Amino acid sequence: MYKISKYKAESIEPVTFSDLGMQESDIEELLRNNIEMIADEEKSMLIVGQQV
C-alpha cells in the first residue's frame, strides 16, 4: 500500500480492521458515509437497510 500526495508515493504498512479496533458495524458505517469508495460517479448505489 502507498500513500500518494502530489508526486510522492510513500510506502505504508498494511493494517487490519482489527488492528484499528474496528468491528463490522464500524466498517458498515464507514461505507454508508463514504459510498463513493465502492461506487464511482458513473454508477449509483442505493443503501436500503442495515444489519440489526
C-alpha positions as CSV (number, residue, x, y, z in Angstrom):
1,M,0.0,0.0,0.0
2,Y,1.1,3.5,-0.7
3,K,0.0,6.9,0.5
4,I,0.1,9.3,-2.5
5,S,0.4,13.0,-2.2
6,K,1.2,15.2,-5.2
7,Y,4.1,13.5,-6.9
8,K,5.4,11.4,-3.9
9,A,4.4,7.8,-3.1
10,E,5.2,6.7,0.4
11,S,5.0,3.1,1.4
12,I,2.8,2.4,4.4
13,E,2.4,-0.7,6.5
14,P,-0.9,-2.6,5.9
15,V,-3.2,-2.9,8.9
16,T,-6.3,-5.0,9.6
17,F,-9.6,-3.6,10.7
18,S,-9.0,-5.5,14.0
19,D,-5.7,-3.6,14.4
20,L,-7.7,-0.4,14.1
21,G,-10.2,-1.6,16.7
22,M,-13.0,-1.6,14.1
23,Q,-15.9,-4.0,14.2
24,E,-18.2,-5.0,11.3
25,S,-20.7,-2.3,12.3
26,D,-18.0,0.3,12.1
27,I,-17.0,-0.8,8.6
28,E,-20.6,-0.7,7.5
29,E,-21.0,2.9,8.9
30,L,-17.7,3.9,7.1
31,L,-19.1,2.6,3.8
32,R,-22.5,4.2,4.3
33,N,-20.8,7.6,4.9
34,N,-18.3,7.2,2.0
35,I,-20.2,5.2,-0.6
36,E,-18.0,6.6,-3.3
37,M,-15.3,4.2,-2.1
38,I,-17.2,1.4,-3.9
39,A,-19.5,3.3,-6.4
40,D,-18.0,6.0,-8.5
41,E,-19.8,8.9,-10.1
42,E,-20.9,6.9,-13.2
43,K,-22.7,4.3,-11.1
44,S,-25.4,4.8,-8.5
45,M,-25.9,2.8,-5.4
46,L,-28.8,2.9,-3.0
47,I,-28.5,1.6,0.6
48,V,-31.8,0.1,1.5
49,G,-31.1,-1.2,5.0
50,Q,-28.6,-2.3,7.6
51,Q,-28.0,-5.3,9.8
52,V,-29.5,-5.3,13.3
